[in-house]
Amino acid sequence: MKISNETKIGALTAITITVLILGYSFLSGNDVFAGSNKYYAIYNSVEGLTVSKPVLVNGFQIGRISKMQLQPDGRTTVEFKIDPKYDIPNNTLAKLESTDLLGGKAIVFQLGNSKVFAEDQDTLKADIQGSLAESLQPIQKKAEQLISKMDSSLAAINKILNPNFQKNIDRSFMSIANSLETLEGTTKKIDKLVGSQTGHIDAILSNAEVVSGSLKNSTAHINGMSANFEKVSNDIANSNIKQTLDNANKAMADLQATISKINNSQGSLGLLLNDDKMYKNLADASNNLNNLFIDLKAHPKRYVSFSVFGGKKD
């Protein structure tokens, strides 16, 4: 059996119209093949909300917005179609919330704790939450202020980082590199010097060790000397120093008295030192004695005579 082209076109047109109707109904929030419960909520403002927007519970979609109707008082009644397998408590709050930064809205059910569930055609309590863009306005202002400060800082940095400043920085880094190179060379020279003088350093350390040993051995002698000095100090401390000093003072006083008598021409020694006459007499006596010795030497027979057989005396 041959089907005409007109029949084919008619059938295709009918199928297309049916698909369009079903698609439109689906996009409008109407569940074509299954029943659903209808709930309502009244809002003062529904900016950003459109038909077919989802109804969510904790991020999970349980239905769609099926209809929106403006009331004479300026409020808007919104109809929700919810899958009948979900029970909605009658004290559930239907919140109009933002879903993105562009201002898109959705209905979020904040389920209540009532044991009584809402029935079909019931009206739920409505609530409107500020948009996400409005909540981000303080952050946006702070971000703008921060960007302004960053612009000022970058401008200052660009002003500082002029060609002359960059040249100075390059010159400074070159100087640092040269200094490090010089330091490295000096370190190598020091390493070489230390390597060449290792024998001398070892000898010096050995001598230092010997000296340390000698000092250690001398410590006993030093301790003995310290003990002897301490003993002498104790003996001096225990002796009768006061009596000795008194005797010394007495001797000094006697000596001073004697010197005073000598100075005052008292006694033979004082007269001898202070009387010129006595000095002259002693000098004359010494001269006479000297002359006597000279004459005795020249004429001994005048003073001494002797004979074996006896002789004549002069």
TORPA-232458 format. One record per residue: x, y, z of N, C-alpha, C, O in turn; residue in one letter. Coordinates in steps of 0.1 Angstrom, whole numbers, plus 2048, in hexadecimal, padded with zeros to 3 digits. Layout:
# TORPA-232458
XYZXYZXYZXYZA/...
This chain:
# TORPA-232458
8097F480080080080080980C80081280E809M/8078157F780F8217F580982D7FC7FD82F7FAK/81183380580C83F80C81084B80481B84D800I/8068548038088607FB81186A80281286980ES/8178727FB81F87D80181788680981C88B814N/80B88980680389280E80088C81C800893826E/7FE87E81C7FC87882980987983280887B83ET/81487682B820877833823885838826887844K/82088F83082289D8358188A084081C8A784AI/80C89C83F80289E84A80689885780589E861G/80A88B85680F88486281B88B86981B88C875A/82488F86083089586682C8A386C8328A6876L/8238AA86681F8B786C8188B587981A8BC882T/80F8AA87A8088A78868128A48918118A889DA/81C89B88E82689889882E8A489D8318A58A8I/8328AC8938398B98978318C28A08378C78A9T/8258C389D81C8CC8A581B8C68B381C8CD8BDI/8198B98B48188B28C18258B48C98248B78D5T/8318B28C383D8B48CA83F8C28CE8448C58D9V/83B8CC8C683C8DA8CA8338DD8D68378E48DFL/8278D78D581D8DA8E18238D48EE8238DA8F8I/8288C78EC82D8C18F883A8C88FD83B8CA90AL/8428CD8F484E8D48F884B8E18FF8518E5909G/8418E88F983C8F58FF8378F390D8398FA916Y/82F8E890E8298E591B8348E29258338E6931S/83E8DA9218488D692A8508E392E8548E493AF/8538EB92485A8F7928852901930858909938L/84590092F83C90893783A90394583390994DS/8408F794883F8F19558348E89578308E4962G/82E8E494C8228DA94C8278CC94A82F8C9941N/8248C49548278B595281C8AF94A8118AD94ED/8208AB93E8168A6934811898938805895937V/81B89093B81888193C81587D94B81287194DF/81788695481588296280E88D96A80F899966A/80688A97480089497C80989A985814895988G/8068A698B80E8AD9948058B599E7FA8B899AS/80B8B99A98048C19B38078D09B08138D39ADN/7FD8D89B27FF8E69B08008ED9BD7F78EB9C6K/80A8F69BF80A8FF9CA80D90D9C68119109BAY/8099169CF80A9249CB81292C9D68139289E1Y/8179379D181E9419DA81D94F9D481D9509C8A/81B9599DD8199669D882696F9DC82A96F9E8I/82B9769D283897D9D483598C9D082E98F9C7Y/83C9959D883C9A39D48449A69C88409AF9C0N/84E99F9C58569A19B985B9939B586098B9BDS/85B9919A88609859A286A98899786B98198DV/87299299987D99699088698A98D88C985997E/88998798189297C97D88B96E97D892965979G/87E96D98187896098286F95F975868968972L/86F95396F86795196386194396486593B96DT/85794195C85093495B85A92995786392C94FV/85991D95C86191195A86E912962876909961S/87091C96B87B91C97487A91097E86E90D981K/88490B9838838FF98B87F90399A88190E99EP/8798F99A08768F99AE8808F09B58808E49B2V/8888F49BF8938EC9C48918EA9D388B8F39DAL/8968DF9D88978DC9E68A68D79E88A98CC9E4V/8AD8E09EF8BC8DD9F18C38DA9E48CC8D19E4N/8C08E19DA8C68E09CD8C08D59C48C48D49B8G/8B68CE9C98B08C39C18A38C89BB89B8CE9C3F/8A08C69AE8948CB9A88898C19AB88A8B59A8Q/87D8C79B08728BF9B38668C49AA85B8BE9ABI/8688CE9A385D8D399B8618E099386D8E3992G/8568E698D8598F298484E8FC9878448FA98DR/85290998384891498383F91297784491396BI/83291197982990E96D82291B96981D91B95ES/82092597281893096E81B93C97881E93A983K/81A94897281C95497A81195E97680F96096AM/80B96498080096D97D800979986802978992Q/8009859808009929877F399598D7E8994986L/7F299899A7E699C9A17E49AB9A07ED9B299EQ/7D79AF9A37D49BD9A37DC9C69AC7DE9D29AAP/7E09C09B87E89C89C17F79C99BE7FF9CE9C6D/7FB9C39B38099C49AE8119B89B281C9B69ADG/80C9AF9BA8139A39BE8119999B380999A9AAR/81998E9B38199849A98179769B081D9739B9T/80D96F9AA80A9629AE8129589A6811959999T/81994F9AC8229459A481C9389A781A9349B3V/81A93099D81592299E82191899C82991A993E/82190F9A582C9049A48258F79A181A8F49A6F/82B8EF9998278E19978328D899C83D8D8998K/82E8D19A78378C89AE8348BA9AC8288B69ACI/83E8B29AA83C8A39A983589E9B58398A19C0D/82A8979B38218929BE8288899C88238869D3P/8338839C483A8799CD8418819D984687A9E2K/84288E9D88488969E283E89C9EB8358A39E6Y/83F89A9F88358A0A0283B8ADA068478AEA0AD/8338B7A068378C5A098308C9A168248CAA16I/8378CBA228318CFA2E82A8DDA2C82F8E5A24P/81F8DFA338178EBA3181E8F8A36819903A33N/8288F7A3E830902A4283D904A3A84690BA3FN/83D8FFA2E849900A2684A90FA2083F915A1DT/856914A20858921A1B85D921A0D86791AA0AL/856928A0485A9289F58629359F385D9409F3A/8709339F387993F9F287D9419E38819389DCK/87C94E9E08819529D28909569D48939609DAL/89994E9CE8A79509D08AE9529C38A994D9B8E/8BA9589C38C295A9B78CA94D9B58CE9469BFS/8CC9499A98D493D9A58E194099F8E993799DT/8E394D99A8F09509948F295F9958EA96699AD/8FE9639919029719928FA97A9888FA986989L/8F497497E8ED97C9748DF97F9788D8986970L/8DB97B9848CD97E9888C39749868B7976989G/8C69689818BD95D97F8B795998C8BE958996G/8AA95698D8A395299989D94499889B93F98DK/89A93E9A38939319A588C9319B288F9399BBA/8839289B387B9269BF88291B9C78849109C2I/88591E9D488C9149DD8829129E887F91B9F0V/87E9059EA8759019F587D8FEA018868F6A01F/87A906A0C880903A198768FBA2186D901A27Q/8778EEA2086D8E5A2686B8E8A358758E9A3CL/85F8E8A3985B8EAA4785C8DDA4F85F8D3A49G/8598DEA5C85A8D3A6584C8CEA6984A8C6A72N/8418D3A628348CFA658318C1A618368BCA56S/8298BAA698258ACA658198ACA5B8158A2A56K/8138B8A598078BAA5080D8BEA438148C8A42V/8098B7A3880E8BBA2B8048C3A237F88C2A25F/80A8CCA1B8028D4A127FA8CCA088008C2A03A/7EE8D0A057E68C99FB7E78D19ED7EC8DC9EDE/7E28CA9E37E28D09D67DA8DD9D67CF8DE9DDD/7DF8E89D07D98F59CF7DB8FE9DB7D69099DCQ/7E48F99E57E69019F17F090C9ED7F890B9E4D/7F09179F57F99229F38039229FF800921A0AT/8109229FA81B921A0482092FA0881D939A01L/827930A1382C93DA17838940A0E841938A0BK/83894DA0A843951A0184D95AA0884B960A12A/859959A02864962A0786D9659FC86F95D9F2D/8739719FC87C9769F288A9789F888B980A01I/8949729F28A29749F68A997E9ED8A697D9E1Q/8B19879F28B89909EA8C09899DF8C497E9E1G/8C29909D48CA9899C98D89889CD8DD98E9D6S/8DE97E9C68ED97B9C98F59879C58FF98A9CCL/8F198F9BB8F899B9B78F89A59C29019AC9C5A/8EC9A79C88EA9B09D38F39AC9DF8F99B59E5E/8F39A09E28FB99B9EE90A99D9EB91299E9F4S/90E99D9DE91C99F9DB9209AE9D992C9B09D7L/9169B79DB91A9C59D99249CA9E392E9D19DEQ/9249C79F092F9CB9F893D9C69F49479CD9F4P/93D9B99F09499B39EB94E9BA9DE95A9BC9DCI/9449BD9D69479C49C994E9D29CC9579D69C6Q/9489D99D694E9E69DA95C9E59DF9659EC9DBK/95E9DB9E896B9D99ED9759D59E29809D99E1K/9709CC9D89789C99CD97C9D59C59889D69C0A/9729DE9C39759EA9BB9809F29C29899F89BCE/97E9F49CF9889FC9D79969F59D69A09FC9D4Q/9969E89D79A39E19D69A99E29C99B59E49C8L/9A19E29BE9A69E39B19AC9F19AF9B69F39A8I/9A59FB9B59A9A099B49B7A0B9BA9C0A119B5S/9B8A059C69C5A059CD9D09FE9C69DBA039C5K/9CC9F39C09D69EB9B89DB9F49AC9E69F49A8M/9D19FB9A69D5A0499A9DFA0E99F9E8A11998D/9DCA159AA9E5A1F9B09F3A199B29FDA1F9AFS/9F3A0D9B8A00A079BCA07A039AFA13A059AES/A009FE9A5A079FB998A0CA07991A17A0798BL/A04A12992A09A1F98DA16A23994A1FA2898DA/A16A229A1A22A269A8A2EA1D9A5A39A229A3A/A2BA109A3A36A079A0A3BA0A992A47A0A98FI/A32A0D988A36A1197BA3FA1D97BA48A1F973N/A3BA27984A42A33985A50A3198AA5AA37986K/A51A27994A5EA2599AA67A1D990A73A2098FI/A61A13989A69A0B980A6BA12973A67A0D969L/A71A1E973A75A24967A82A1F962A89A17969N/A87A22956A93A1D950A9FA1F959AA8A1795BP/AA0A2B95FAACA2E968AACA25974AB7A20978N/AA0A2497AAA0A1B986AA3A0D982AAAA0698AF/A9FA08976AA29FA972AB19F9970AB79EF973Q/AB7A0496AAC6A04968ACDA03975AD79FC977K/AC8A0A97FACEA0A98CACD9FC993AD69F7999N/AC19F6991AC09E9996AC99DF98FACF9D7996I/ACA9E0982AD39D797BAE29D997FAE99D0981D/AE59E6981AF39E9986AF59E3994B009DE997R/AEB9E499CAEC9DF9AAAEE9D09AAAF69CA9B1S/AE69C99A1AE79BB9A0AF59B799BAFB9AD99FF/AFA9BF991B089BC98CB129BE997B1C9B6998M/B119C899FB1A9CA9AAB199BF9B4B249BA9B9S/B0D9BA9B7B0C9AF9C0B129A29BAB1999B9C1I/B109A09ADB169949A7B269959A7B2C98B9AAA/B2B9A19A5B3A9A39A6B3F9A19B4B4999B9B6N/B379A69BEB3B9A49CCB3B9959CFB459909D6S/B3198E9CBB3197F9CDB3C9789C7B4296F9CCL/B3F97C9BAB4B9769B3B589799BBB609709BCE/B5A9859BFB669899C7B669819D4B7197B9D8T/B5B97F9DBB5A9789E7B5E9699E4B649639ECL/B599649D9B5C9569D6B6B9549D4B7094A9D8E/B7195E9CCB7F95D9CAB8795E9D7B909569D9G/B839679E0B899689EDB8895B9F5B919579FCT/B7C9559F4B7A9489FCB8393D9F6B899369FET/B8593D9E9B8E9339E3B9C9359E8BA392C9EBK/BA19429E8BAE9459EDBB09419FCBBA93B9FFK/BA6944A04BA7940A12BA7931A13BAF92CA1BI/B9F92AA0BBA091BA0BBAE916A08BB390DA0ED/BB391C9FDBC19189F9BCB91BA03BD4913A06K/BCA927A0ABD492BA14BD3921A20BDD91DA25L/BC691EA24BC4915A2FBCA907A2BBD0900A34V/BC8903A1FBCD8F6A1BBDC8F5A1BBE28EBA1FG/BE3900A17BF1901A17BF7902A25C028FEA27S/BF0908A2EBF590AA3CBEF8FFA46BF0901A52Q/BEA8F4A40BE58EAA49BEF8E5A53BEC8E3A5FT/BFC8E2A4DC068DDA56C0A8E7A61C0B8E2A6DG/C0B8F4A5EC0E8FDA68C038FEA72C058FFA7EH/BF78FEA6EBEB8FEA77BEB8F2A80BE98F4A8CI/BEE8E6A7BBEF8DAA83BFA8DCA8DBF98D8A99D/C068E2A89C118E3A92C0D8EDA9DC108EBAA9A/C068F8A99C02902AA3BF88FCAADBF98FEAB9I/BEF8F4AA8BE68EDAB1BED8E3ABABE98E2AC6L/BF78DCAB5BFF8D3ABDC068DAAC8C068D6AD4S/C0D8E6AC4C148EEACFC0A8F3AD9C0D8F3AE5N/BFE8F7AD4BF48FCADEBF08F1AE7BEE8F3AF3A/BEF8E5AE2BEC8D9AEBBF78D7AF5BF48D3B00E/C048D8AF0C0F8D6AF9C0F8E1B04C118DEB10V/C0D8EDB00C0C8F8B0AC018F6B14C028F8B20V/BF68F1B0FBEA8EEB17BEE8E3B22BEA8E4B2DS/BF58D9B1DBFA8CEB26C038D4B30C038D0B3CG/C0D8DDB2CC168E3B35C0F8EBB40C128EAB4CS/C058F3B3BBFE8FBB45BF68F2B4FBF58F5B5AL/BF28E7B4ABEB8DDB52BF48D8B5DBF08D6B68K/C018D5B58C0B8CFB62C0F8DAB6CC128D7B77N/C0F8E7B67C148F1B6FC098F5B7AC0C8FCB83S/BFD8F1B77BF28F4B80BF58EFB8FBF28F6B98T/BFC8E3B90BFF8DEB9DC098E7BA4C078EABB0A/C138EBB9DC1D8F4BA3C17901BA7C19907BB2H/C0E906B9EC08913BA1BFF911BAEBFE91ABB6I/BF8906BAFBF0903BBABF9903BC7BF4907BD2N/C058FCBC6C0E8FCBD1C12909BD6C1390DBE1G/C16912BCBC1B91FBCEC0F927BD5C1192FBDFM/C03925BD0BF892CBD6BF6928BE4BF2930BEDS/BF891ABE7BF6915BF4C0191BBFEBFE91FC09A/C0E91CBF9C18922C01C16931C04C17936C0FN/C11938BF9C0E946BFBC03948C05C03951C0DF/BF993FC05BEE940C0EBF393DC1CBEE943C26E/BFD933C1DC02930C2BC0A93CC30C08940C3CK/C12942C28C1A94EC2CC10959C30C12960C3AV/C0695BC28BFC965C2BBF5963C38BF396CC40S/BF2956C3BBEC952C48BF6955C53BF2959C5EN/C03951C51C0D953C5CC0E962C5FC0F966C6BD/C0F96AC54C0F979C57C0397EC5EC04986C67I/BF8978C5ABEB97DC60BEB979C6FBE5980C77A/BF196DC72BF0968C80BFB96DC88BFA96DC95N/C06973C82C11979C8AC0D986C91C0398CC8ES/C1698AC9CC12996CA3C189A2C9CC229A8CA0N/C119A6C92C169B2C89C159BFC91C1E9C7C8FI/C0C9C0C9AC0A9CDCA2C179CFCABC1C9DACACK/C1B9C4CB2C279C5CBAC339C8CB2C3B9D1CB6Q/C359C2CA7C409C5C9EC409D3C99C4B9DAC9AT/C359D8C96C349E6C91C379F0C9DC3D9FAC9BL/C329ECCA9C359F4CB5C449F5CB7C4AA00CBAD/C4B9E9CB7C5A9E9CB9C619F1CAEC6A9F8CB1N/C5C9F0CA2C629F8C97C60A07C99C6AA0EC97A/C55A0BC9EC52A19CA1C5BA1DCADC60A29CACN/C5DA15CB7C66A18CC2C74A1ACBEC7BA23CC2K/C79A11CB5C87A12CB0C88A1ECA8C93A25CA9A/C7FA22CA0C7FA2EC98C80A3ACA1C87A44C9FM/C78A3ACACC78A45CB6C86A46CBCC8BA52CBEA/C8CA3BCC1C99A3BCC7CA4A41CBDCACA49CC0D/CA3A3CCB0CACA41CA6CABA50CA4CB5A57CA3L/C9EA55CA4C9CA63CA2CA2A6BCAECA7A76CACQ/CA0A65CBACA6A6CCC6CB5A6DCC6CBBA77CC9A/CBBA62CC1CCAA62CC0CCEA6CCB6CD8A74CB8T/CC8A6CCAACCCA76CA0CCAA84CA5CD1A8DCA2I/CBFA86CADCBDA94CB3CC8A98CBCCCCAA3CBCS/CCDA8ECC5CD8A91CCECE5A94CC6CECA9DCC9K/CE7A8CCBBCF3A8FCB3CF2A9DCADCFCAA4CADI/CE6AA1CA8CE4AAECA2CE6AB9CACCEAAC4CA9N/CE3AB6CB9CE4AC0CC4CF1AC0CCACF3AC6CD5N/CFBAB9CC5D09AB8CCAD0AAB2CD8D12AB6CE0S/D01AA8CDAD01AA1CE7D08A94CE5D06A8DCDBQ/D12A91CEED1AA85CEDD26A87CE4D27A91CDDG/D2FA7DCE4D3BA7ECDDD39A7FCCED3FA87CC7S/D30A77CC9D2DA76CBBD27A84CB6D2AA89CABL/D1EA8ACBFD19A97CBBD23AA2CBBD23AAACB2G/D2DAA1CC5D37AABCC6D41AA9CBAD45AB3CB4L/D43A9DCB7D4CA9ACABD46A9FC9ED4EAA5C96L/D39A9EC9DD33AA2C90D31AB1C90D31AB7C85L/D2FAB7C9BD2BAC5C9CD35ACFCA1D34ADBC9EN/D40ACACA8D4AAD3CAED56AD3CA5D5DAC9CA4D/D5AADFC9FD65AE0C96D73ADFC9ED7CADAC98D/D73AE3CABD7FAE2CB3D84AD4CB5D8FAD1CB3K/D7AACCCB8D7EABECBAD83AB7CADD8CAAFCADM/D7CABBCA2D81AB6C95D8FABBC92D97AB3C8DY/D93AC7C96DA0ACCC93DAAAC5C9CDB5AC2C98K/DA6AC3CA9DAFABBCB2DB2AADCADDBDAA9CADN/DA8AA7CA8DAAA9ACA2DB3A9AC96DBBA91C94L/DB1AA4C8EDB9AA6C82DC8AA9C86DD1AA3C7FA/DCAAB1C90DD8AB4C95DDEAA7C9ADEAAA4C98D/DD6AA0CA2DDCA93CA8DDFA8AC9DDE9A83C9EA/DD7A89C93DDAA80C87DE6A84C80DEEA7CC7CS/DE9A92C7FDF5A97C78E01A94C80E0BA90C7BN/E00A96C8EE0CA93C96E0FA84C96E1BA81C95N/E05A7CC96E07A6DC95E0EA6AC88E16A61C88L/E0AA70C7EE0FA6EC70E1EA72C70E27A6BC6BN/E21A7EC76E2FA83C77E38A79C7FE43A76C7BN/E32A74C8AE39A6BC93E3DA5EC8BE48A59C8CL/E34A59C83E36A4DC7BE41A50C70E4AA47C6EF/E41A5CC6BE4BA5FC61E59A60C67E63A5BC62I/E5AA67C73E67A68C7AE6BA5BC7FE77A58C7ED/E62A52C84E66A45C88E6CA3DC7DE75A35C7EL/E66A3EC71E6BA37C65E79A3DC61E82A35C5DK/E7BA4AC63E88A50C5FE93A4EC69E9EA4BC66A/E90A4EC76E9AA4CC81E95A42C8BE91A45C96H/E94A36C87E8FA2BC90E98A2AC9DE93A25CA7P/EA5A2DC9CEAEA2BCA7EABA34CB3EAEA32CBEK/EA4A3FCAFEA0A49CB9E96A43CC3E94A46CCER/E8FA39CBEE84A34CC5E86A26CCAE80A21CD4Y/E8EA1ECC2E90A10CC5E9FA0DCC4EA5A11CBAV/EA5A07CCEEB3A04CCDEB59F6CD4EAE9F3CDES/EBE9EECCEEC09E1CD4ECE9DCCCFED39E1CC5F/ED59D3CD7EE29CDCD3EE29BFCD8EDC9BBCE2S/EEA9B8CD0EEB9AACD3EF39A8CE0EF09A0CE9V/EFE9B1CE1F079B0CECF059BBCF6F0C9BDCFFF/EFB9C3CF3EF99CFCFBEFF9DBCF4F089D9CEDG/EFA9E6CF6F009F2CEEEFE9FECF7EF79FED01G/F03A09CF1F03A16CF7EF6A1CCF4EF2A1CCE8K/EF0A22CFEEE4A28CFBEE7A37CF8EF0A3DCFEK/EDFA3CCEEEE1A4ACEAEDAA53CF4EDAA5FCF3D/
